[in-house]
Amino acid sequence: MIKNQLFEEFKILKTVDKTEADQLLELINKGGPEAYEQEIKDYEKRIKINPKDMEAYYNLEAIQRKLGHYKKASDVLDEAMKVDPNSTDTYNRVGDIYWLLGRYEAAVNAIKKSLEINPNQPKAHYYLAQYYLYKGNVTAANMEYMALISLDKDLAEQPLRTTSIDPVSKKTLVGFDMEAFEAAIKKANEKYDKEMPGRN
């Protein structure tokens, strides 16, 4: 019964967001949420044996996220931050999970903290630009995209391709001026090409 419901959700989701659909299909193929129970126990045991096992924290968080247990995923990351308070990867993950929980200001603060530790992280600039877009702050988003373009031009172009299909981005676009956003991206790309000739 649960498996059939999940499969129906998959059929709908695959038309909207391929990544989320693939994660749901993996969940279906594993036998539903119950199939992850042993993996969750295994990662919890690993953490208990070695509280500094960051891979175990990240894998446990990923499973909880896949299951849609964002609060549990957030709790796992909070523990990971206590272990390594200078991990940019953890702060980026925290920012992403806070976003899914609707804690937008906390999400932005986590990403900013990650960038304080290491400003040369394309994904952190990508996330921050998306968060600013959600707030409708095209100027701040443009600045983040400029930083992103200088670090990873391919990733900088990704939001234009995924914005229309990403469910979180669909929420972002409610009341959002897409033309202004595209103009800001075009301006950022032109400025990058002008400042960095020959680098494509």
BATILUM-254587 format. One line per 4 residues: number of its first residue (from 1); their letters; for each residue x, y, z of N, C-alpha, C. Coordinates in pm, 1 decimal, decimal comma, padded with zeros to 6 digits. Layout:
<rs>
NUM = a = X/Y/Z/X/Y/Z/X/Y/Z ~ ...
</rs>
This chain:
<rs>
1 = mikn = 00082,2/-00119,5/00000,0/00000,0/00000,0/00000,0/00086,7/00125,9/00000,0 ~ 00179,9/00133,7/00097,2/00269,0/00250,1/00103,3/00351,8/00258,2/-00023,9 ~ 00400,4/00141,2/-00071,3/00483,1/00139,0/-00191,8/00403,9/00192,0/-00311,2 ~ 00276,3/00155,0/-00323,6/00192,9/00204,0/-00433,3/00173,7/00354,8/-00425,2
5 = qlfe = 00153,3/00406,4/-00304,4/00138,2/00551,2/-00286,7/00266,6/00623,6/-00325,9 ~ 00379,9/00567,2/-00284,4/00508,1/00627,7/-00319,8/00528,0/00627,8/-00470,9 ~ 00487,4/00518,9/-00537,1/00505,0/00511,4/-00682,2/00417,0/00614,7/-00752,0 ~ 00296,1/00636,2/-00702,5/00209,4/00739,1/-00760,2/00273,7/00877,0/-00744,2
9 = efki = 00331,9/00902,7/-00627,3/00402,5/01029,4/-00605,2/00519,7/01042,6/-00701,5 ~ 00590,3/00930,8/-00725,3/00704,2/00932,7/-00817,3/00659,5/00974,4/-00957,0 ~ 00549,2/00918,1/-01005,4/00501,9/00949,1/-01140,8/00471,9/01098,2/-01156,1 ~ 00417,2/01157,3/-01052,1/00389,1/01301,7/-01056,0/00518,7/01380,8/-01046,1
13 = lktv = 00603,5/01341,6/-00952,1/00726,3/01415,6/-00924,2/00823,3/01414,4/-01041,5 ~ 00828,7/01304,2/-01116,9/00926,8/01296,7/-01226,1/00899,9/01400,1/-01334,9 ~ 00776,2/01449,8/-01342,1/00746,3/01553,6/-01440,7/00787,6/01691,5/-01391,6 ~ 00817,4/01701,9/-01261,3/00849,8/01831,6/-01202,1/00996,7/01843,1/-01165,0
17 = dkte = 01050,7/01741,8/-01098,1/01187,4/01750,1/-01046,1/01253,6/01613,7/-01053,8 ~ 01343,0/01595,9/-01151,2/01406,2/01466,2/-01173,9/01489,6/01419,7/-01054,8 ~ 01563,3/01508,1/-00990,6/01647,2/01469,1/-00877,1/01562,5/01415,6/-00762,9 ~ 01458,3/01489,3/-00727,4/01368,8/01443,6/-00620,4/01301,0/01313,1/-00661,0
21 = adql = 01262,8/01301,4/-00788,2/01198,4/01178,7/-00835,6/01293,5/01060,3/-00825,1 ~ 01419,5/01080,9/-00860,4/01518,6/00973,1/-00849,9/01536,4/00928,7/-00705,5 ~ 01536,7/01024,4/-00612,8/01549,3/00989,7/-00471,0/01427,7/00910,9/-00424,0 ~ 01309,7/00950,5/-00469,4/01188,5/00878,6/-00431,4/01188,6/00738,8/-00492,2
25 = leli = 01234,5/00725,7/-00616,8/01241,5/00594,0/-00680,2/01337,7/00503,2/-00604,1 ~ 01448,4/00558,2/-00558,8/01542,3/00480,1/-00477,7/01473,6/00431,4/-00350,8 ~ 01395,1/00518,9/-00290,4/01320,7/00482,8/-00169,7/01222,0/00369,8/-00200,0 ~ 01152,5/00379,3/-00311,9/01057,2/00274,7/-00351,8/01129,8/00142,8/-00374,1
29 = nkgg = 01240,2/00148,2/-00448,8/01315,1/00025,8/-00479,7/01372,2/-00041,1/-00355,5 ~ 01401,2/00038,6/-00254,5/01454,6/-00018,2/-00129,9/01344,6/-00079,5/-00044,6 ~ 01219,5/-00054,8/-00080,5/01110,2/-00112,6/-00003,7/01038,1/-00012,6/00084,2 ~ 01058,9/00115,1/00060,7/00990,4/00216,3/00140,0/01074,9/00262,2/00257,4
33 = peay = 01019,8/00353,0/00337,0/01094,9/00410,4/00449,2/01148,8/00306,7/00547,4 ~ 01075,5/00196,4/00563,8/01118,2/00093,8/00659,5/01254,3/00036,1/00623,4 ~ 01285,7/00035,9/00494,3/01412,3/-00022,5/00448,2/01533,4/00055,0/00500,3 ~ 01514,0/00178,8/00537,9/01625,3/00260,4/00586,0/01648,4/00246,9/00736,0
37 = eqei = 01556,8/00180,9/00804,8/01567,7/00171,7/00950,7/01700,9/00113,1/00995,3 ~ 01745,4/00005,6/00928,6/01871,7/-00056,3/00968,3/01989,9/00035,6/00939,0 ~ 01986,3/00102,9/00823,8/02094,6/00196,5/00791,8/02101,9/00308,9/00895,1 ~ 01986,9/00359,4/00935,2/01983,5/00464,8/01036,8/02047,5/00414,5/01165,4
41 = kdye = 02008,7/00294,8/01207,4/02066,4/00236,1/01329,8/02217,0/00218,1/01316,0 ~ 02260,6/00172,8/01197,2/02404,2/00150,9/01175,2/02482,9/00281,4/01186,9 ~ 02432,3/00388,6/01124,4/02502,4/00517,4/01131,7/02498,2/00574,7/01272,8 ~ 02386,8/00558,7/01341,4/02379,7/00604,3/01480,8/02480,8/00529,5/01567,2
45 = krik = 02496,3/00400,1/01540,0/02594,0/00319,2/01614,4/02736,2/00366,6/01584,2 ~ 02764,1/00393,4/01455,1/02897,0/00443,6/01417,4/02929,3/00573,4/01489,9 ~ 02831,2/00661,1/01499,1/02851,9/00789,5/01566,5/02875,0/00768,6/01715,9 ~ 02802,1/00674,2/01772,4/02819,7/00645,7/01915,5/02960,1/00591,2/01942,7
49 = inpk = 03008,8/00504,7/01853,1/03142,9/00447,4/01867,8/03249,8/00553,5/01843,1 ~ 03229,1/00633,9/01738,3/03326,1/00738,1/01703,0/03251,6/00869,3/01677,3 ~ 03235,1/00951,6/01779,7/03159,8/01076,5/01764,9/03220,5/01175,9/01665,4 ~ 03341,2/01149,0/01615,0/03403,8/01239,2/01517,2/03390,8/01187,7/01373,9
53 = dmea = 03309,9/01086,0/01351,7/03291,5/01024,5/01220,2/03197,1/01111,1/01135,8 ~ 03253,6/01211,8/01069,9/03172,7/01306,8/00992,7/03097,7/01238,1/00878,7 ~ 03158,4/01137,2/00818,3/03090,4/01065,1/00709,8/02960,4/01002,5/00760,5 ~ 02963,5/00948,1/00881,6/02842,6/00888,2/00939,1/02734,7/00994,3/00960,8
57 = yynl = 02775,2/01111,9/01010,4/02678,0/01220,6/01028,4/02614,9/01258,4/00894,3 ~ 02699,9/01275,9/00792,5/02649,1/01319,6/00662,4/02558,8/01214,5/00598,9 ~ 02595,3/01087,8/00611,1/02511,4/00982,1/00554,2/02378,7/00970,1/00628,8 ~ 02383,3/00983,1/00760,9/02260,4/00979,3/00840,3/02170,6/01097,6/00804,5
61 = eaiq = 02230,9/01214,5/00789,7/02153,5/01333,2/00750,0/02091,6/01312,8/00612,5 ~ 02166,9/01254,4/00519,5/02115,9/01232,7/00383,5/01995,9/01137,6/00383,7 ~ 02002,0/01033,7/00465,9/01889,2/00940,4/00474,5/01766,8/01011,3/00532,0 ~ 01785,9/01085,3/00639,6/01672,6/01156,1/00700,4/01612,4/01256,4/00601,5
65 = rklg = 01698,0/01321,3/00524,3/01650,6/01416,3/00422,4/01569,2/01342,7/00316,2 ~ 01622,5/01228,6/00268,4/01551,8/01148,7/00167,7/01413,5/01108,5/00215,0 ~ 01403,7/01077,0/00343,0/01276,4/01034,9/00400,8/01183,8/01153,3/00428,9 ~ 01235,6/01275,0/00407,6/01155,4/01394,2/00433,6/01153,8/01433,8/00579,8
69 = hykk = 01244,0/01376,4/00658,4/01254,4/01407,2/00801,6/01354,9/01521,4/00820,7 ~ 01316,8/01640,2/00777,6/01409,0/01752,7/00777,2/01451,5/01795,0/00917,4 ~ 01361,8/01786,3/01013,6/01397,0/01823,1/01151,1/01501,7/01725,9/01205,0 ~ 01483,2/01596,7/01179,8/01582,0/01497,8/01225,0/01715,5/01520,8/01154,6
73 = asdv = 01710,0/01553,3/01025,3/01832,7/01582,2/00950,4/01903,1/01703,5/01010,6 ~ 01825,0/01804,3/01046,9/01880,8/01924,4/01109,7/01946,6/01890,7/01242,9 ~ 01882,5/01805,1/01321,0/01939,5/01764,6/01450,4/02073,1/01693,3/01432,3 ~ 02081,4/01608,4/01329,4/02206,8/01537,3/01300,7/02316,7/01638,0/01267,7
77 = ldea = 02283,9/01737,1/01185,8/02383,4/01837,4/01147,5/02422,9/01926,9/01264,5 ~ 02328,8/01954,0/01353,3/02363,1/02031,5/01473,4/02469,1/01957,9/01554,9 ~ 02455,5/01826,2/01564,5/02555,7/01745,5/01635,4/02689,0/01747,3/01560,2 ~ 02683,1/01739,8/01427,5/02805,6/01742,8/01346,2/02879,3/01875,3/01365,2
81 = mkvd = 02804,6/01985,3/01378,3/02868,4/02116,3/01398,7/02942,1/02123,0/01531,7 ~ 02890,8/02053,3/01631,9/02959,5/02050,1/01761,5/03093,1/01977,2/01749,7 ~ 03097,5/01876,1/01662,9/03220,0/01797,8/01643,3/03323,7/01879,0/01567,3 ~ 03280,1/01945,5/01459,6/03372,6/02024,3/01378,0/03308,3/02158,7/01345,0
85 = pnst = 03324,5/02257,0/01433,1/03259,7/02386,4/01412,6/03317,5/02468,4/01297,7 ~ 03421,9/02419,7/01233,1/03481,2/02491,8/01120,2/03463,4/02419,0/00987,8 ~ 03369,1/02326,1/00982,6/03345,4/02250,7/00859,6/03252,0/02328,0/00766,7 ~ 03307,3/02373,4/00654,7/03224,6/02445,9/00558,0/03117,1/02354,5/00499,9
89 = dtyn = 03149,8/02227,6/00481,3/03052,2/02132,8/00427,7/02931,2/02122,8/00520,6 ~ 02957,6/02116,8/00650,2/02847,2/02108,5/00746,4/02762,5/02235,0/00741,8 ~ 02825,9/02351,4/00739,3/02748,9/02476,3/00733,9/02664,8/02484,8/00606,7 ~ 02719,8/02439,3/00493,9/02642,5/02440,0/00369,7/02522,1/02347,3/00379,8
93 = rvgd = 02543,5/02229,3/00437,0/02433,0/02134,6/00455,3/02328,4/02191,4/00551,7 ~ 02375,7/02254,9/00659,0/02284,4/02316,2/00756,1/02201,0/02424,0/00686,9 ~ 02266,3/02507,1/00606,2/02193,4/02610,6/00533,9/02086,0/02551,7/00444,9 ~ 02119,4/02444,6/00375,8/02023,9/02380,9/00285,7/01906,2/02320,7/00363,0
97 = iywl = 01934,7/02252,2/00473,1/01826,1/02188,1/00548,9/01740,5/02293,1/00620,0 ~ 01803,0/02401,2/00668,6/01723,9/02509,2/00728,7/01629,5/02569,3/00624,7 ~ 01678,8/02579,1/00502,1/01595,5/02631,0/00393,4/01472,0/02543,8/00376,1 ~ 01492,7/02411,8/00374,9/01380,9/02319,1/00358,5/01283,4/02326,6/00475,8
101 = lgry = 01334,4/02364,6/00592,2/01249,1/02380,0/00710,5/01179,2/02516,2/00715,0 ~ 01211,8/02602,9/00617,8/01151,8/02736,1/00615,9/01220,1/02834,6/00709,0 ~ 01337,7/02799,0/00757,4/01414,8/02886,8/00846,9/01514,1/02966,4/00760,8 ~ 01461,2/03058,0/00681,9/01540,1/03125,2/00578,8/01654,7/03208,9/00633,9
105 = eaav = 01629,4/03286,6/00738,7/01736,8/03369,6/00795,3/01848,1/03282,4/00852,5 ~ 01810,1/03174,1/00921,6/01910,5/03081,9/00976,6/01988,9/03016,1/00863,3 ~ 01920,7/02986,6/00752,6/01987,6/02927,0/00636,5/02093,3/03022,3/00581,8 ~ 02055,2/03147,7/00565,0/02148,8/03248,6/00513,8/02267,0/03264,4/00608,5
109 = naik = 02240,2/03268,0/00737,5/02348,4/03283,1/00835,4/02445,8/03165,9/00830,7 ~ 02394,6/03044,7/00812,3/02482,3/02927,2/00803,7/02571,7/02935,3/00680,2 ~ 02514,9/02975,3/00567,5/02594,0/02986,4/00444,0/02696,9/03098,7/00457,3 ~ 02656,8/03209,6/00516,5/02752,2/03319,5/00537,4/02867,5/03275,0/00627,1
113 = ksle = 02836,9/03196,2/00730,0/02941,7/03145,0/00818,7/03037,3/03055,8/00739,7 ~ 02982,6/02973,7/00651,9/03065,4/02888,2/00567,5/03159,4/02971,8/00481,0 ~ 03107,1/03081,0/00426,3/03188,9/03168,2/00341,2/03291,4/03247,2/00421,4 ~ 03262,9/03274,8/00548,3/03363,6/03338,4/00634,5/03483,7/03245,6/00651,7
117 = inpn = 03456,1/03117,6/00665,1/03562,5/03018,6/00683,2/03642,3/03002,3/00554,4 ~ 03571,0/02994,4/00441,4/03637,2/02979,5/00311,6/03552,8/03049,1/00205,1 ~ 03594,7/03167,8/00159,0/03515,4/03242,0/00061,1/03518,4/03184,2/-00080,5 ~ 03603,4/03086,6/-00105,0/03617,0/03031,4/-00240,4/03539,4/02901,1/-00257,9
121 = qpka = 03412,4/02904,3/-00222,7/03327,0/02786,3/-00235,5/03213,8/02814,5/-00333,5 ~ 03220,3/02761,3/-00452,1/03114,3/02787,9/-00549,2/02974,2/02753,6/-00497,8 ~ 02959,3/02636,7/-00435,1/02825,1/02596,5/-00390,7/02768,0/02691,4/-00286,2 ~ 02851,6/02742,6/-00198,3/02802,7/02836,3/-00096,6/02751,8/02964,5/-00162,8
125 = hyyl = 02825,4/03014,4/-00262,3/02778,9/03133,5/-00334,8/02650,0/03102,5/-00411,3 ~ 02641,8/02983,4/-00467,0/02521,4/02939,6/-00538,4/02401,2/02940,7/-00443,9 ~ 02417,0/02876,7/-00326,7/02307,6/02872,2/-00229,6/02267,7/03012,7/-00185,0 ~ 02366,2/03094,5/-00154,7/02336,7/03228,8/-00106,3/02264,8/03310,9/-00213,7
129 = aqyy = 02306,1/03295,6/-00337,7/02237,8/03365,6/-00446,9/02092,0/03321,6/-00456,0 ~ 02068,5/03191,5/-00442,6/01930,7/03141,4/-00447,2/01848,7/03198,4/-00331,2 ~ 01908,4/03205,0/-00213,9/01837,5/03258,3/-00097,7/01803,2/03405,9/-00118,1 ~ 01898,1/03481,9/-00174,3/01869,6/03622,9/-00200,4/01759,2/03637,7/-00304,9
133 = lykg = 01757,1/03548,1/-00402,9/01649,7/03552,7/-00502,2/01514,9/03530,0/-00436,1 ~ 01511,6/03438,4/-00342,5/01386,8/03411,9/-00270,6/01337,2/03538,8/-00201,9 ~ 01430,1/03614,4/-00149,5/01395,3/03739,2/-00081,2/01365,9/03851,8/-00180,3 ~ 01393,1/03828,0/-00308,9/01369,8/03929,8/-00409,7/01480,3/04033,0/-00418,2
137 = nvta = 01595,6/04002,7/-00358,5/01707,9/04096,0/-00358,6/01800,1/04062,2/-00476,8 ~ 01764,9/04113,8/-00593,4/01838,8/04083,0/-00716,0/01981,4/04136,0/-00709,6 ~ 02002,2/04251,1/-00647,5/02136,5/04308,9/-00637,9/02229,9/04217,4/-00560,3 ~ 02185,3/04170,6/-00443,5/02268,3/04080,4/-00362,8/02288,3/03947,4/-00434,9
141 = anme = 02182,6/03897,9/-00500,4/02194,5/03773,0/-00576,3/02296,5/03789,5/-00688,2 ~ 02292,7/03904,5/-00755,5/02386,9/03932,3/-00863,4/02530,7/03931,8/-00812,1 ~ 02553,5/03990,1/-00694,6/02689,0/03991,7/-00637,3/02737,3/03849,2/-00608,8 ~ 02646,9/03766,2/-00556,9/02684,5/03627,4/-00529,9/02712,0/03552,4/-00659,7
145 = ymal = 02631,2/03581,0/-00762,8/02655,6/03516,7/-00892,0/02787,1/03562,1/-00953,4 ~ 02823,5/03687,8/-00931,7/02953,8/03734,8/-00981,3/03065,8/03654,4/-00915,7 ~ 03055,3/03636,1/-00784,5/03156,3/03555,7/-00713,5/03153,6/03412,2/-00763,8 ~ 03034,4/03359,5/-00785,0/03020,0/03222,4/-00833,6/03079,5/03206,5/-00973,0
149 = isld = 03051,6/03300,7/-01060,8/03103,0/03293,8/-01198,0/03255,0/03290,5/-01198,5 ~ 03316,8/03367,8/-01111,0/03463,2/03369,5/-01107,8/03520,7/03237,0/-01057,6 ~ 03439,2/03159,0/-00984,5/03486,3/03031,2/-00930,1/03443,0/02911,0/-01013,4 ~ 03320,6/02917,0/-01068,1/03266,9/02801,2/-01140,8/03155,0/02847,8/-01233,5
153 = kdla = 03192,6/02881,5/-01356,5/03095,7/02937,6/-01450,9/02984,1/02838,6/-01484,1 ~ 03014,9/02708,9/-01491,1/02912,4/02608,8/-01521,1/02805,1/02604,8/-01412,4 ~ 02846,3/02606,4/-01288,1/02750,0/02606,2/-01178,1/02668,5/02735,0/-01178,6 ~ 02730,5/02845,4/-01216,8/02659,1/02973,1/-01221,1/02545,2/02969,6/-01321,9
157 = eqpl = 02559,9/02892,2/-01426,8/02455,3/02883,3/-01528,2/02345,9/02785,0/-01488,3 ~ 02372,8/02698,6/-01392,7/02277,2/02596,6/-01352,5/02142,9/02651,5/-01303,6 ~ 02138,8/02755,3/-01220,6/02008,5/02801,3/-01172,4/01912,2/02839,5/-01283,8 ~ 01964,3/02891,8/-01394,6/01876,6/02927,5/-01505,5/01810,5/02804,1/-01564,8
161 = rtts = 01880,4/02691,3/-01560,3/01823,0/02568,7/-01614,8/01727,6/02501,9/-01517,2 ~ 01752,4/02513,6/-01387,1/01674,1/02437,7/-01289,8/01563,8/02517,7/-01222,4 ~ 01566,7/02647,3/-01232,7/01470,2/02728,6/-01159,5/01326,5/02691,2/-01192,7 ~ 01298,4/02660,6/-01317,5/01160,5/02632,5/-01355,2/01112,6/02495,6/-01308,9
165 = idpv = 01203,8/02403,9/-01272,3/01158,6/02270,8/-01232,4/01181,0/02239,4/-01085,7 ~ 01261,7/02314,8/-01017,8/01291,1/02288,9/-00877,1/01174,7/02338,8/-00791,7 ~ 01109,9/02248,4/-00712,2/00994,8/02291,5/-00632,4/01027,0/02406,3/-00537,2 ~ 01146,1/02405,3/-00477,0/01182,7/02514,9/-00387,5/01191,5/02643,8/-00467,9
169 = skkt = 01251,1/02635,6/-00588,2/01263,7/02754,4/-00671,6/01127,9/02802,4/-00721,2 ~ 01032,8/02709,6/-00740,4/00899,5/02753,7/-00780,4/00841,8/02845,0/-00673,7 ~ 00862,2/02810,1/-00546,8/00817,5/02896,6/-00438,5/00892,0/03029,5/-00447,0 ~ 01019,2/03020,6/-00483,8/01102,0/03139,4/-00495,7/01043,3/03236,5/-00597,4
173 = lvgf = 00986,7/03183,0/-00703,8/00943,1/03266,7/-00814,5/00807,3/03332,4/-00792,9 ~ 00735,6/03297,0/-00685,3/00607,9/03361,0/-00658,8/00632,9/03509,3/-00633,9 ~ 00578,5/03593,3/-00719,6/00597,2/03737,0/-00705,5/00736,4/03784,8/-00743,8 ~ 00814,4/03698,0/-00806,7/00951,5/03733,5/-00840,8/00958,9/03779,2/-00985,7
177 = dmea = 01036,2/03881,2/-01012,0/01051,3/03936,5/-01145,7/01159,5/03859,0/-01220,5 ~ 01118,8/03760,8/-01299,5/01212,9/03674,2/-01370,2/01295,4/03753,5/-01471,5 ~ 01234,6/03851,9/-01535,0/01309,3/03931,9/-01632,8/01423,9/04007,1/-01565,5 ~ 01398,1/04061,3/-01447,8/01503,7/04132,5/-01374,7/01615,0/04036,0/-01335,3
181 = feaa = 01575,6/03916,2/-01295,1/01674,4/03814,7/-01258,5/01760,8/03777,9/-01379,0 ~ 01697,8/03748,7/-01492,1/01773,9/03711,2/-01611,7/01863,5/03825,7/-01657,9 ~ 01815,5/03948,4/-01645,8/01897,9/04064,5/-01681,7/02019,2/04074,4/-01589,5 ~ 01998,5/04046,5/-01460,5/02110,0/04050,4/-01364,6/02212,9/03943,0/-01397,5
185 = ikka = 02166,7/03824,3/-01432,9/02258,5/03715,5/-01469,0/02334,5/03751,2/-01596,2 ~ 02263,7/03806,0/-01694,4/02328,7/03845,6/-01819,9/02435,6/03951,7/-01792,9 ~ 02401,0/04048,3/-01708,1/02495,9/04154,3/-01673,0/02618,2/04095,2/-01602,3 ~ 02593,9/04002,2/-01511,1/02705,0/03938,6/-01439,0/02794,5/03861,6/-01535,3
189 = neky = 02734,1/03789,0/-01629,0/02812,8/03714,2/-01727,4/02893,3/03807,5/-01817,1 ~ 02832,0/03918,0/-01860,0/02903,3/04014,2/-01944,7/03021,1/04076,0/-01870,0 ~ 02998,0/04111,3/-01743,3/03105,0/04170,1/-01663,0/03218,2/04069,2/-01644,6 ~ 03181,7/03944,4/-01619,0/03282,4/03839,6/-01602,4/03363,3/03823,9/-01731,3
193 = dkem = 03293,4/03814,5/-01845,7/03362,9/03797,8/-01973,9/03454,7/03916,2/-02003,5 ~ 03412,3/04036,3/-01965,2/03492,2/04156,1/-01988,3/03615,9/04156,9/-01898,1 ~ 03595,9/04118,6/-01769,2/03706,7/04120,8/-01673,5/03800,7/04002,4/-01689,7 ~ 03749,6/03893,0/-01742,4/03829,4/03770,8/-01756,2/03828,9/03723,5/-01901,7
197 = pgrn = 03882,9/03801,9/-01994,2/03878,6/03762,7/-02135,7/03951,3/03629,9/-02158,5 ~ 03891,2/03550,2/-02244,8/03954,0/03422,5/-02280,8/03928,0/03310,5/-02182,3 ~ 03856,2/03336,7/-02072,9/03825,6/03230,4/-01974,5/03680,8/03190,6/-01989,2 ~ 03654,6/03079,6/-02053,0/03517,1/03030,7/-02071,5/03495,9/02903,8/-01996,9
</rs>
